[in-house]
Amino acid sequence: MTISLTSLQKITTLKNRITQQATWEYAESKRKLDAEYDKLYTLAEQHDAAKVEMHQATSERISSQHLHAWTLYLSAQQLQMLQQAQAIAEQKVDCEDKQDRLKGRFLDEQMWSKLQEKRRVEVQVQLDRQAQEALDEAAAVLRSRAGR
């Protein structure tokens, strides 16, 4: 069974759209991963600033309550950073899944494109053969008429 060139064109177009959609999904997942990293960097900068501020406060003799509040605050920030690291890990998995899906869809599209090109060449060879046969037949008819 041979698939028609028109059907192959439709399949290839559809495969291209599916690959394009996978590309967009991967790009969106990558963008989300970058945003998660940005959040972590922001939290780390805030945590570092808070540590400097706490160090300055401790050098000025603060109460044990105030010191305890600082300790709780820094611990809460560390917890936020751990949670953000977990969010990054989850987003990385999603991003890798989307990248794998994109690779698969791209390879599928390439396979169909190659099949379409092969079929196009086959059709062209067949058309060329038919055209040559028609020319040979016309030449034979002309020779037979010229020989009379």
N, C-alpha and C positions, 0 to 999 in steps of 0.2 A: 504494500500500500504506500503510495506516494502522497505526501501532503502538498496541496497546491501552493503556488508561490503567494497568492493572495492570502491564504490562511496563515502561511508562515509570516507574512508581513504583519498581520493582525496580532499574532502571538508575540512576535518580537516587540511590537509597539507596547503591548500589554506588559511584557516582561520589563521593558524599559521603565514604564511607569511604576511598576512594583519596586524596581531597584531605586528609582528616584525617591519613592516614599521611604524606603529603608534608609536612604542617605539622609533625608530630613530627620527621621527618627533618631539616627545616630548623632547627627549634629545637635539636636535638641538635648539628647542625653549627655553629650560632651559639654554643652553649655551649662547644664545643671551641675555637672561634676565640677566645673570651674567655679561656679557660684558657691558650691559647698566648700571648696578650698578657700575661696575669698572670705567666707564666714569664719572659717577656722583661723585664718591669718588675723582677722580683725579681733577675734576672741583672744588670741595669743598676745597681740599688741596691748589690748586692754588689761590682760592679766599682768604683763610685764610692767605696765604703767602703775597698776595697783600695788605691785610688789615694791616698786620704787617709793611710792607714796607711803606705804606702810613702814618701810625702812626709815623714811624721814620722820614719820610720826613716832616711831620707837626711840629715835635718838633724842626726842624732845620730852621724854618721860610721859607716857600716857598711862591711863588707868588700865587695870587688868580687864575690865569690862570692854573698854575700847579695843584693846589688843585681841580679846576673844572675838569681838565683832569683825575685826579685820581678818582673823583666821577663818571664821565662817565664810566671809565674803570670798576669800581666796580659794577656799575649798569648793564653794559653789561655782566659781569660774572654772576650776579644774574639771569639775563634773560636766559643765557645759562643753568644755573642750573634748572630753572623752566621748560625750554624746555626739558631738560634731564629727569626731573621727569615725564613729560608727556609721553616721549618715554618709560620710565619704566612702566608706567601705561598701555600703549597700549600693551607692550610686555607681561605684566602679564596676560592680558586678553587672548592674543594668547596662552600663556603657559597653562592657565587654560582650554581653549578650547581643546588644544591638549591632556591634561591629561584626560579630560572627554571622548574624543574620544578613547583614549587608554583603559580606563576602560571599555567602551562599547564593544570594539573589543575583549578585554580579556575575558569578560563574555560570549560573543558570541562564542569565541573559546572554552571556557570551556564547554559550553552547547553541542557543537558538539562533543567534545572529550568524554563527558559522554555518549552521544547517541551512539557513535562509540563503546565504551567499552561495553555498554549494548547489542548492536547488536553482538559484538564479543562473548559475553557470550552466547547469544541465539544460535548462530551458533554452538558454541562448545557443548552446551547441545544437540542440534539436531544431531550433528555428533556422540556424545557419545551414544545417543539413537539408532541411526541407527547401530552403531557398536555392541551394545548389542543385538539388534534384529537379526543381522547377526549371532552373536555367539549363540544365542538361537536357531535359525533355524538350524545352523550347528550341534548343540548338539542334536536337535530333530532328524535330519537325521541320525546321528551316533547311537542314541538309537534305532531308528527303524531298522537299519541294524544289530545292535548287537542283537536285539530281534529275528531275523529270524533264 
